[in-house]
């Protein structure tokens, strides 16, 4: 994939690339994968591919206020294992290993203060968490993992996590980006827009459809 010019990315990050800038420099696109912006996507042309649509949104960090955690919850220190376990508890279509989450600390964009866990005070159970990163070269904040335990959703915890990360990024980042599946039944895009993210960019991640051997005999 051709390297994106830094100037172009800063001017319009969500249109310039499907990934944060630091990832475009370090993570190669698999040879059999196509990544196409909505503007170039043509219905019917990619029938041989499975298509997953991802939104990319941007926040300019203006008009922020220090968020308040709903009563009955507290921000707690969590281990890497606890972050990994909470992520796995919140998703039915993916799983992560402790080693993968631990590897985030080795990224050049790692910032320890951008890891947040929230616990139910009564039970001590972690019920919401978030991980963000900060690219010093671009001055871009990136929200990576934002999740709330299913039985604790619609209580303002997801909004707190997002707004708290924005608050912590406000003095160092010029903008913050986030992405997610358009067709996710939990509708994360609604949460991010409620927190002030804007944009209309959608990227199609296309992978060849799986084919199975033909066992019929001629």
N, C-alpha and C positions, 0 to 999 in steps of 0.2 A: 504494500500500500504506500502510495506517495506521501511523504512527510508533509503535514499541514504547516503552513507558515504561521509562526507565533502571532504576528500582527492580525492575520485573518481570523485566527481563533479568538483572540481577545475581543475583536469587533463584534463577533456573532458566534459564540461558542457552541450553542445548541444546533445551529445550522451548519457550522463548519465541520463538525465531527459527531459521530454517534457515541464517542467515549470522551472522558476527560483528557486533556492535552497530554498529561504525563503517561497515560495508558497508550495513547496513539504512538508514542515514541518507544515503548517498552514491550508491548504485547502484540505479536504478529497475528494477523487475521488468518485463520485456517484456509488452506488452499481451496477447499470445497465450499466455503461460506461466501455468500454475497451480502453486502450491507448497502442498502439503497434508501435514500431519503424519499419521503412521501412524494415530493415534487417530481421525482424521476420514476416513481413506481408506476408500472402499467399493468392493470388487471388483465389476467389471461396469459401474460407473457411468462410467468414463473410457476406454471402449474406443476412442474416436476419438483418443486421445493415446498417444504414446510415453512410457513411464514409466521414469525412472531413479531408483533409491533411493539415498539418501545417509544414512550414519550421522553423528551428532554426539556426540562424547564430551568429557568434562571431567576435568581433573586438578587436585586442590587443593594440589599442591606440598608435600605432607607426606611425611615419611620418605624424603627424597632422599639419595642418596650420590653423590659425585663419580665420574662414570663413567671407566673406563679404556679406552683405545683398544687393540684387539687388536694384537699384535706384527706388525711389517711394514708398518704404516700410520702416516701422520702428518697432522696438521691443517695445511693450507697456505692461503696467500692465493690467491684466484682472481679473475679478471676477470669482469665481467658477461657477456662473450661465453662464457667457460668455463662459467659457471652455465647459461646458455641451452643451450649445446651438450650439457651433461651431462643436463639435463632431457629434451631431445629424444632422446638416446640411450637413455633409460630407459623411454620410453613408446611404444607402437605406435598408440595411439588418439588422440593429440594432439600438437601441436607448438607451440612458443612462439618468438617473435622476440626478438632481443637488445633491441629497443626496448621490448617489453613488460616484460621483466625489469628493464631500466634504469628504467622508470617507477615501480617499487616504491620507489626512493629518494626519490621525490617525494611519497609518501604521508605523511600526518600520523603514521602509526603505524610509520614506518620506524625501524629501529634497526640500525646497522651491525654491532654485535657479535652479532647474531642471524642472521648469514649464516655458514655453516660448509661447508668443503670438505675432504674427506679423500682423500689420494692413496696409491697403492701406492708404497712407498719404492723398490722395485726398478725400476719402470718410470717413475715420476713421473706416471703417469696418474691423473686424478681419477676415483674409483670410487664415491664417496658424497658427497651434499651435502644441505643443508637450508637453508631460509629461513623465519624466523619474524618476527612483527610484535608490537608492543606498543601497546595503546590506553591512553593515560594517563588518559583520562576514566573508563573502566570498571575500569582496572587489570587488563586482560585480555591474556594472551599468546595468540597465534594461530599455530599451525603451518600454514604455507602449502604449501611444497614440500619433501617428504621423499622421496629416491630413492636407489637403489643400483643400480649397473650389474649387469645380469642375471647375469653369470658370477661376480660377487662377493657374491651374496646368500647368506643363511644362514651368514654368517661373523661376525655380531655388529655389523656396521657400521651397519645401520639403527637398531638398538637404541642404539648409541653416539650417533648423531646426535640422536635424540629425547631421550635422557637428558641430553645435553650442553646442549641448548636449554632443557630444564626447569631444569637447574642454573643456567644464566645468567639465567633469569627469576625465580628463587626469591626474590630480595630486593626485587623491584619489583612483581610481579604477585600478585594474590589467587588467580587461577585461570587455567588454560590450556585452550583448546578446540582441537579438530581435527575435520575431517570428511573423508569419502571415500566412494567408491562401494561400496555393499554387495556388489554382484555382481562386483567386480574379481577376476580370477583370481589375482592376487598376494596377495589377502587382507590388505590393510594394517591392517584392524581388529585382526587378531590381534597385530600388532606393537605397536600403541598400547595394547592391553589388557595386554600383557606388561610395558609400561613404566608401568603404573599408572593408565591412563585408565579411566573407568567411565561407565556410562550405557546407556540402552536406546532413546534417541530416534532415530527414522528419519523422514526427510522424502522425499516423492515430488515429483520435478521433472517436470512433465507438459508436453509440447509437442505440438501438433497433428501427427498423422501426415501424412507427405507424400502428396499425391494427384497422380496423373498424368493428363494429358488423355486422353480417350476418343477414339481415332482411328477407331472403327467408323463406318460409314455407314448411315443408316437407309434 
